[in-house]
């Protein structure tokens, strides 16, 4: 496996960061292939399961991850933009009396290069709908949680900004000659998605559930160009509006379970339902109105819905706590199967995707205390192996009538965590 | 000791916190551009193909209103060979594998921003400071200074009058000085019905060269993506007596150990068949393969497009000057005509689309190729591929009718699908200026394809030479 990782590092283009949807939030979730719904790292609970945000203590997590992509269509590398980002999370929980716990948490994932990458592709052009460009947008979650005896629940919101506005351009003429003027007015209104988590802790076993609402970056931009120059036969107004949703992340329903057969061993499992069928078009709706003296006035709209299908993804993980130099060391391994939400392609669209086997490994080391703060370091790696999939459309004249999609993704994640108990 | 350990931990924490933001500054990938284009339909037009014949470039009559260019060459001066203009000296251009000056009769023959001064294309200038080192501004154009012939490019002469390099054009009416050869740069002829293929590991092309009403089939070596070299200089298939001086529109099928060519008589009276074992000498069969016998053929058959498909050669041909496409099947081993369809297989209405391709009135020059068990048929068709224009006053301009390249496909030669969004190649130079594309030929390569076509204006009458569009990565 190490040889495989090494070969992949040598043979693929680099990208930088993890996306919580794909790889999990933080090294623990990455190593366990997101099977830790019932027993997340409390510092990462705002993302992984809001119900765990009431865990007593104060924790701060700072992490970073690189992801290498090696996705191919017909054996040609798909030039995806790098996936890279920083994880910052904070969690505070307090015990209230004997049975109550209250807490809250925030978690953010900040891509290295941009808060959000908005990307629309021509409907017929092949694209990996799961991997572009959603891994490149920021995630900001905030939750509150409470626990009574064995029952816990948490809720919050995931915050995202849309882009909305207009761009004006004027080419005119006055006594000093021809001049150009422009103005841009872009707003970033907030969009909220609900987060809900519940859990039942029965000692050696526990079960939990999580719901994350769907999110996407909405774009609604209008560009207006006025041209008014003496003698120019093409004076007039052109209005182009581009609207659509990019970087869609589906709503997910997760149920998870944990079993501790012994103090050193913890088994976790989860099932995730992802509502890909609600995905909006990956193609922008474009309206163009040309009102020039001699030119065509045309209004065009193209809107292709991807018609994705919902997926159910099983996940499992094992954590074994050993002692090394009298310090506890967690060794983690996880596996998940991720079905493809992309159905057979029968028309102009050429979405690419394939079912994937996901393997994660990782470790976490307690570094001891410094001035009363417990320090911990975690490291994880996750490999996605997409099974090569062949798409055969029913008509030979359709664009990309036959193509194959497959490839791999490899993610490295590291984090430091400080805890005040 | 405890203090040392605590310090080490904090050093680790601080280093980590410093490293995280540093990761974001390690480097940034440029956003990827669209690189995946469908090999069969995702054609993007580029510069045209330069067809060379004995060192001269073949130019369409519409591009050579003043006749072919020739210039006087100083005795003993030879041109350098080249594959690309970047290998030539400043001011020179690589034409048909040789560097030379760029002669002209007027500025329309030069690039944008250039003028025609001293019969050579030159950069516009107002003074010497606008010109490159070694040049001077003469009559509004930069000219190379010279003291001897060595200072000038191939095709230029050092003028004793002002010490600059000039070009002297020559031809039937104007001769060069004694001892100076008149070197032809161009040959005016119409390039039609191209057909490219690979055979014996070599890229070959066959093309009809038309001079007035006369035409014949020539073979060309594909030297590079955009340069064909006619070789041999004689036609590989020439008209015989009674063929009206024209046989052309070649379509060639590779058979084991030989090439089989189908071509049509210029008068539409027959499609003939010839074969060659060396790729350059074709022996004509005495009996035509297809003659117009059905009413729907309108007394005219031509522009064959042949391909091996499902065990036989499928010969598509244009009938009634574009009213329909017919199909004949041939046993290539014996040359026997197996079947000829009694009705058209393709009609213009099959390409009609109420939004993307309207008023299709003619379908011509089929090019057939087998891919993945299906037969792809590229055709030229004449129609309007865009909506009518609306003007501010509320009036409507109808869209220009022009020729464009369309695609149909079939697995059984009975049911045909057409490309759903109109032509696969349709050019226009701005919002309202449509160009014509005729007589397609497609070569599939690894991951993509070349689409060679005959460029024309919207009327389809004035051709401009061979165009090349490519698909794939």
Interface residues (C-beta under 8 A of the other chain):
Chain A: X13 X15 X16 X62 X63 X64 X66 X73 X74 X76 X78 X79 X80 X81 X82 X84 X86 X112 X113 X117 X119 X121 X122 X124 X125 X126 X236 X291 X292 X293 X294 X295 X296 X297 X298 X348 X367 X368 X370 X371 X375 X377 X395 X396 X397 X398 X399 X400 X401 X402 X416 X418
Chain B: X5 X6 X9 X10 X12 X13 X16 X17 X19 X20 X21 X23 X24 X26 X28 X29 X31 X32 X33 X34 X35 X36 X37 X38 X40 X41 X42 X371 X372 X374 X376 X386 X387 X388 X389 X390 X391 X392 X397 X407 X408 X409 X410 X411 X417 X418 X419 X420 X421 X431 X432 X447 X473
